[in-house]
């Protein structure tokens, strides 16, 4: 196992381990990003979630690092059925430069995330869908319908986020 991944082992799901150290190391040495990206598919769920956390934090600052991995993110990492991975994937999807077909594929993935048991996953999926709809007018009507429904039926956080997203999309 790569030394970066070893730093992310142990503890429990309530801790992020040494992910801040890993983030700083990769920001200093971006060529190591692939190690963390591949770690999102690791067999250890703690390593997976911490790699997802680190990848999300890194790509918030340097979104270009994610672009070479977009197909892997959409087809290998996004299907992972672990809420901590999914909510970070939802955040990262909107950082990608996607073609028309890829945006539709991403929207389908995110729509599937709206069926997740985790309200955090659903809320981040709502945000990512709105981000995609900002980039693609053809997606906007369907996303608005979905957001309106979730704003009526979702958790308090989903209702609040939905109202803000609808305003940003020019709808109420």
N, C-alpha and C positions, 0 to 999 in steps of 0.2 A: 504494500500500500504506500502511496506517495506520502511524504512527510506532511504536506499540507492537509491531507485527509486525516492523517493521524491526529492532528491538532483538533479535529472536529469530532473525535470519538468520545464516548463516555458520558456520564451524567444522565439526565432525563430530558423529556420534551419541554420542560419548563425553563431550561437554560439554553443559551446560545453558544455555550462553550467558548472557544477562542476564536469565534468567527470574526470579531473585530480585528484581531491580529492578522487573520487570513486576508481580510478585505484590504488592509493596509499593505500587506506584502504583495498582493496582486496589483494594486494600484501602482506600486513601485516597479513591479515586474509583470507587465500586462501579458507577456507571452505565456504566463502560467494560468491564464483564465481558463483554458481548456481543461485543466486538471479539475477545477471546481465545477465547471459545466458537466463534465463526465461524472463527477461525484454525485450529481442529482439522480443518477441511475444506480448508485451503490446499493448493495444488498442490505446495509445497515440503515434503518429508518432515521436514526439520529444524524448520521452523516448526510443522508439525502436532504433532510430538512435544513441542516446548517449550510450545506452547499447551496441550496436554493436561496436561503437568506443572504448568503454572501454574494451570490451571482446577482440578486436583485439590487443589493446596495451598490455593487460595483457598476452595474449597467445604468443605475440612476445617474451616476457621475460620468460614465463613459459608455453611452449606448452603442457606439460603433463596435465595441468588443463582442456584442451579441450577434451581430449581423451574419458572420460566417456560420453560425450555429442555428439559423432560423428553421431549417427543415428538421433538424434534430429536436429543437424545442417543440415544434408543433406536432411531430409524429412519434417521438420517442419519450420525451419528458412530460408533455402535456397529458398523456393518458395515465400517468402514474396516479393511483388512487390513494393519495395521502394528502390530507388537507393542507398541511404546512407547505408542501411542494406546490400544490395547486394555487394557493393564494399568491405565491411569488411568481408563478408562471403567468397568472392573469395580469400581474403588474408589468411583467416584462414584454408581453405580447405587443402592447401598444408602442413599445420602443423600437420595434422592427420596421424596416422599410419593406412593405409588402405590395405585391402586385394585386390586381383585381381578384384573381382566383384565390390567391393566398389569403386575402382579407376575408373572403367568404369562408374559407376553411377555418380561419381563426375565429370568425363569428360563430361557426358551428361548435367549435370546441368550447367557447365561452358560454354558449347557450346550454351546452351540456353541464357546465359548471353550475348553472343556475339550479340544477337538480341535486347538487351536493347537499349533504346534511349540515355542513358548516356555513353559518351565516357570514363568517368572514370571507370565505371563498365566494359566496354569492355576491357580497358587496363589492369585492374587487372585480368580479366578472362583470357586474353592472358598469363599473367605471371603465373597464377596458372596452366593453361594447360601445359605450358612448364615445370613447376616444376613436374607435374605428369608424363610427358613424360620422364623426367630424371630418374624417378623411375621405369618406365615400358616401355621396348623396343617395346612392341606390340602397344602401343599408339603413339609412336614417328612418324611413317610415316603420320598418319592422322593429328596429331598436326602440323607437319611441313607444310603440304599442306595448312592447315587453316592459319597458320602464314604467309606463303608466300602470300596468297590472301589478308589478312588484311594489309600486308606491302605495297601492291600495291594500295589498295583502301581505307584504313582507314584514320583517322585524322592524323595530323602531329605527335602527341604523340604516336599514335598506330603504325605508320610507323617506328618511331625511336625505340620504344620498340621492335617491331617485328624484326628489323634487329639485335638487340642485342641478342634477344632470339634465333633466327635462328643460330647465331654464337655459342651460348652456347650449342645448340643441334647438332653442327657439320654440319650445312647446311648454304647455302647462299641464 
